[in-house]
């Protein structure tokens, strides 16, 4: 009986840890003032770190991202729809990536940082091939 109980406990613990690792938390800066309880329908943020949303989409530090916003349970959900890259090109984001606001309630001022949590995006596990120079030392 103890063995079965310990197996069940271990399974529950491992599932809990697996779910907590599957989210990606990203720090961004507000590009305009807004209230977390009554956010605007469209919001602009600046990335504060390089962030890979999937294999094909990397948002680099400094990119400005525009997203749709919907209020939920005293917070909001941010869905990126486009971004401006370093060449000042506005590029669409065709897939929906839902991010939940994490932080204190109140007014966020322009330039203030806050956290967005992408629950479907875990840590990067992609492996990339980097060609060598062919020169051995």
C-alpha positions as CSV (number, residue, x, y, z in Angstrom):
1,X,0.0,0.0,0.0
2,X,2.9,2.4,0.8
3,X,4.4,1.7,-2.5
4,X,1.2,2.5,-4.4
5,X,0.7,5.6,-2.4
6,X,4.3,6.8,-3.1
7,X,3.9,6.1,-6.8
8,X,0.7,8.1,-7.0
9,X,2.3,10.9,-5.1
10,X,5.3,10.9,-7.4
11,X,3.1,10.9,-10.5
12,X,1.1,13.9,-9.2
13,X,4.3,15.8,-8.3
14,X,5.9,15.1,-11.7
15,X,2.8,16.3,-13.5
16,X,2.7,19.5,-11.4
17,X,6.4,20.2,-12.2
18,X,5.9,19.5,-15.9
19,X,3.0,22.0,-16.1
20,X,4.9,24.7,-14.2
21,X,7.8,24.4,-16.6
22,X,5.6,24.6,-19.7
23,X,5.0,28.3,-19.4
24,X,7.3,31.1,-20.6
25,X,7.4,34.3,-18.7
26,X,8.5,37.4,-20.6
27,X,9.4,40.9,-19.4
28,X,8.2,43.7,-21.6
29,X,7.9,47.5,-21.3
30,X,4.7,49.5,-21.9
31,X,4.8,51.9,-24.8
32,X,1.8,53.8,-23.4
33,X,0.0,54.2,-20.1
34,X,-2.8,51.8,-19.3
35,X,-4.9,50.4,-16.5
36,X,-4.7,46.7,-15.8
37,X,-8.4,46.6,-14.8
38,X,-9.5,48.4,-17.9
39,X,-6.8,47.9,-20.6
40,X,-7.2,49.3,-24.1
41,X,-8.3,47.0,-27.0
42,X,-4.9,47.3,-28.7
43,X,-1.6,47.6,-26.8
44,X,2.0,48.2,-27.8
45,X,4.9,46.8,-25.8
46,X,8.7,46.5,-26.3
47,X,10.5,43.3,-25.8
48,X,13.1,43.4,-23.0
49,X,14.7,40.1,-24.0
50,X,15.0,37.7,-26.9
51,X,12.0,35.5,-26.9
52,X,11.2,32.5,-29.2
53,X,7.5,31.9,-29.4
54,X,7.9,28.9,-31.7
55,X,10.4,27.4,-34.1
56,X,9.7,30.0,-36.8
57,X,9.1,33.2,-34.7
58,X,11.7,34.9,-32.6
59,X,11.0,38.3,-31.1
60,X,14.3,40.0,-30.3
61,X,15.1,42.5,-27.5
62,X,14.0,45.9,-28.7
63,X,11.2,44.8,-31.1
64,X,8.0,46.7,-30.7
65,X,5.0,44.3,-30.5
66,X,1.3,45.3,-31.1
67,X,-1.4,43.0,-29.7
68,X,-5.1,42.7,-29.1
69,X,-6.2,42.8,-25.5
70,X,-9.1,41.2,-23.7
71,X,-10.0,41.6,-20.0
72,X,-10.2,38.5,-17.9
73,X,-10.6,38.0,-14.1
74,X,-9.2,41.4,-13.1
75,X,-6.3,41.1,-15.5
76,X,-6.0,40.8,-19.3
77,X,-4.9,38.5,-22.1
78,X,-2.4,39.9,-24.7
79,X,-2.4,38.3,-28.2
80,X,0.4,39.6,-30.4
81,X,-0.7,40.5,-33.9
82,X,2.4,42.2,-35.4
83,X,5.8,43.5,-34.6
84,X,8.3,46.1,-35.8
85,X,11.8,44.8,-36.4
86,X,15.2,46.6,-36.4
87,X,14.7,47.7,-40.1
88,X,11.4,49.4,-39.0
89,X,9.4,46.9,-41.0
90,X,5.9,46.0,-39.6
91,X,5.5,42.2,-39.9
92,X,2.3,40.3,-39.1
93,X,2.1,37.4,-36.6
94,X,-0.2,34.9,-38.2
95,X,-0.5,32.4,-35.3
96,X,-2.3,33.3,-32.0
97,X,-0.1,33.2,-28.9
98,X,-2.1,34.1,-25.8
99,X,-0.2,35.8,-23.0
100,X,-1.6,36.5,-19.5
101,X,-0.7,39.6,-17.5
102,X,1.2,38.9,-14.3
103,X,1.7,41.5,-11.7
104,X,0.1,44.1,-9.5
105,X,-3.2,45.7,-10.4
106,X,-3.3,49.4,-11.2
107,X,-1.9,51.8,-13.7
108,X,1.2,50.8,-15.8
109,X,3.0,53.9,-17.0
110,X,4.9,54.3,-20.3
111,X,8.3,52.7,-20.0
112,X,7.4,50.6,-17.0
113,X,8.1,46.9,-17.2
114,X,5.7,44.1,-16.5
115,X,5.4,40.3,-17.1
116,X,3.5,38.4,-19.7
117,X,3.1,34.6,-19.3
118,X,2.7,32.5,-22.4
119,X,1.3,29.2,-21.0
120,X,1.7,27.2,-24.2
121,X,5.4,28.1,-24.6
122,X,7.9,26.3,-22.6
123,X,11.7,26.6,-22.6
124,X,13.4,26.4,-26.0
125,X,14.2,22.8,-26.8
126,X,15.1,23.3,-30.5
127,X,18.4,22.0,-31.8
128,X,20.0,24.0,-34.5
129,X,22.7,23.0,-36.9
130,X,25.6,25.4,-37.0
131,X,28.0,24.7,-39.9
132,X,31.7,24.6,-39.0
133,X,34.4,26.4,-40.8
134,X,36.1,23.1,-41.8
135,X,39.3,24.2,-40.1
136,X,40.5,22.0,-37.3
137,X,42.9,23.2,-34.7
